[in-house]
Amino acid sequence: MPRTILVTGGAGFIGSHICKA
């Protein structure tokens, strides 16, 4: 469970940052 949250959160954060940038 925590691993999925970490992966999703990390991908979402990085993806959002790259997309915004």
C-alpha positions in Angstrom: 0.0 0.0 0.0 2.6 2.6 1.0 4.7 1.8 -2.0 1.9 2.5 -4.4 1.2 5.8 -2.6 4.8 6.8 -2.8 5.1 5.9 -6.5 1.8 7.6 -7.3 2.7 10.7 -5.3 6.3 10.9 -6.7 5.1 10.4 -10.3 2.3 13.0 -9.8 4.6 15.5 -8.1 7.4 15.1 -10.7 4.9 15.0 -13.6 3.1 18.1 -12.4 6.4 20.0 -11.9 7.6 19.0 -15.4 4.3 19.7 -17.0 4.0 23.1 -15.3 7.6 23.9 -16.1 
